[in-house]
């Protein structure tokens, strides 16, 4: 991960493990994929590996994307 300052990510999914007050995401890394790959089973231990290569897709609009970083609160 780069040592640059993190971008503020807002998320309204309050049942996510990484959700913080004022809808701020507390995850160290955000993984976003296009919806047609939404059924890919990733977890935070190895999820980054699939996205460190030159994997690229194109989304026509934001509604065609989804956050794979989501992890339900326990």
Secondary structure per residue as TSV (DSSP state, phi and psi in degrees):
chain	resnum	aa	ss	phi	psi
A	1	X	-	360.0	141.0
A	2	X	-	-66.6	152.8
A	3	X	S	-89.9	5.9
A	4	X	S	-67.5	163.2
A	5	X	-	-60.9	144.8
A	6	X	-	-77.2	145.3
A	7	X	-	-77.5	137.8
A	8	X	-	-71.8	124.0
A	9	X	-	-114.6	122.8
A	10	X	B	-98.4	137.3
A	11	X	-	-147.8	133.7
A	12	X	-	-99.0	8.5
A	13	X	-	-85.2	86.2
A	14	X	T	-71.5	-10.9
A	15	X	T	-92.1	12.3
A	16	X	B	-86.6	140.9
A	17	X	T	-54.2	-33.4
A	18	X	T	-92.0	-0.5
A	19	X	E	-69.3	136.2
A	20	X	E	-125.6	170.4
A	21	X	G	-53.9	150.0
A	22	X	G	60.1	29.4
A	23	X	G	59.1	35.6
A	24	X	E	-96.9	128.2
A	25	X	E	-76.2	131.4
A	26	X	-	-103.2	8.2
A	27	X	-	-69.2	146.4
A	28	X	S	-70.3	-29.2
A	29	X	S	-143.5	141.2
A	30	X	-	-110.3	129.6
A	31	X	-	-114.8	120.7
A	32	X	E	-121.7	136.2
A	33	X	E	-133.5	162.4
A	34	X	E	-76.3	152.3
A	35	X	G	-58.1	-32.4
A	36	X	G	-67.2	-12.0
A	37	X	G	-107.1	12.8
A	38	X	T	-64.0	-20.9
A	39	X	T	-87.4	5.1
A	40	X	-	-64.7	131.3
A	41	X	-	-93.8	105.3
A	42	X	-	-124.1	156.8
A	43	X	-	-136.8	170.0
A	44	X	T	-67.2	-15.6
A	45	X	T	-73.3	-40.0
A	46	X	T	-126.4	-0.8
A	47	X	G	-57.5	-32.9
A	48	X	G	-65.0	-34.3
A	49	X	G	-57.1	-39.6
A	50	X	G	-67.1	-17.8
A	51	X	G	-109.6	5.5
A	52	X	S	-91.9	-5.8
A	53	X	S	-93.2	-158.4
A	54	X	S	-94.0	28.3
A	55	X	-	-60.9	123.6
A	56	X	-	-142.0	140.0
A	57	X	-	-136.0	167.3
A	58	X	-	-122.2	131.1
A	59	X	-	-111.3	133.6
A	60	X	S	-74.8	-29.2
A	61	X	S	-155.4	163.2
A	62	X	G	-61.4	-28.6
A	63	X	G	-66.6	-10.4
A	64	X	G	-94.4	11.2
A	65	X	E	-118.6	163.2
A	66	X	E	-149.8	156.9
A	67	X	E	-94.7	120.0
A	68	X	S	-91.4	-0.6
A	69	X	-	-77.5	-19.8
A	70	X	-	-49.5	133.6
A	71	X	-	-141.8	122.2
A	72	X	B	-61.2	145.4
A	73	X	-	-68.3	147.4
A	74	X	-	-103.5	360.0
